Amino acid sequence: MPATLRDVAERAEVSVRTVSNVVSGYEHVSKRMRTKVLAAIEELDYRANPVARTLRTGRTGMLGLVVPEITVPYFSELARDVIDAAAEYGYRVMIDQTGHDHDRERQLLMGDDRTMLFDGLLFSPLVTKSELLDMHGSTKMPLVLLGEHEFDGRYDHVAIDNVAAAKDAVEHLVQLGRSRIAAIGTQPLEEYATPLQRSAGYEAALHDAGMDVRPEFATTAAHYSRADGYSAARSLLERSPQPDAIFCFSDLLAIGAMRAVFDAGLSVPEDVAVIGIDDVEEGRFARPSLSTVSLDTPYIAREAVGRIVTRIDDPATPAEEIVAPHRLVARESTSASQSQ
């Protein structure tokens, strides 16, 4: 028979309540008592009953992480970091994806049956408009938003400064002497914040350098995938004059764009310099290695998990807007003499 709380209490010679407090992470237990209980737990190989804990505390010990696509390297790396950060607080993470589906995001925000498993929700929306968050109010579930949407301050929000990140990428190309700088990833007819913000950073960098924004050099991408990067770059390289640099709104777009440059009989970076945003592992091992703007996903994960745990403990705590750091990483795709 598996060990029970009472078995642990008898082995540690403490009350069942003390064992429960240790298992639940209650802070006000003396070091001596905690050590005795943990030793008894290890000796008996005790495993907490999650159903009993939920009935006792009203909490499941589970956090939900909702992302658009778990197969996108950025989101899979973020999920790994969220799992690691949550473990430090004694939480486990269940991952769901919306597949860019507006209705799916709506269901999760309104609280479907699955979200009732969670003590809190970390949500990275792509297509959700800010007014949809009004629907979340009826569920009362603690919520922290991730990503680059512009919300109204009612919810905790962790994101990067997309405009600054894009501007840094384009300024790097300008400093290398590139003058015909194209962009892949614009979506002028959409309302998604990420492409709008990265477009703004791209245009700001060109204006600061005294360069004109050439509409024919701003290319749309339905999805931030290798295939869309490839097709967009092929289209750009058919123009005259051709771009001598391409800023891609994601690393996957950039990896596809580099392949298109090679298939056109040109070289990266000699003929066309290429830079992305994300700093996913695939770009570090590409040939040439991909220059990028690195996003600090461990920082994003730590801050987001810290905020959701705070909100679970105190739902009335004021919301915070947290801006994560980023940094330019120059590799071979913009300068053949640099590699890291």
Sequence and secondary structure as in RCSB ss.txt:
>XXXX:A:sequence
MPATLRDVAERAEVSVRTVSNVVSGYEHVSKRMRTKVLAAIEELDYRANPVARTLRTGRTGMLGLVVPEITVPYF
SELARDVIDAAAEYGYRVMIDQTGHDHDRERQLLMGDDRTMLFDGLLFSPLVTKSELLDMHGSTKMPLVLLGEHE
FDGRYDHVAIDNVAAAKDAVEHLVQLGRSRIAAIGTQPLEEYATPLQRSAGYEAALHDAGMDVRPEFATTAAHYS
RADGYSAARSLLERSPQPDAIFCFSDLLAIGAMRAVFDAGLSVPEDVAVIGIDDVEEGRFARPSLSTVSLDTPYI
AREAVGRIVTRIDDPATPAEEIVAPHRLVARESTSASQSQ
>XXXX:A:secstr
    HHHHHHHHTS HHHHHHHHTT S S HHHHHHHHHHHHHHT    HHHHHHHHS  SEEEEEES TTSHHH
HHHHHHHHHHHHHTT EEEEEE TT HHHHHHHHH  TGGGG SEEEE  SS  GGGGGGGGGT   EEEESS  
  SSSEEEEE HHHHHHHHHHHHHHTT  SEEEEEE TTS  HHHHHHHHHHHHHHHHTT    GGGEEE SSSS
HHHHHHHHHHHHTSSS  SEEEESSHHHHHHHHHHHHHTT  TTTT EEEEEE  HHHHHSSS  EEEEE HHHH
HHHHHHHHHHHHH TTS   EEEE EEEE  TTT TT   
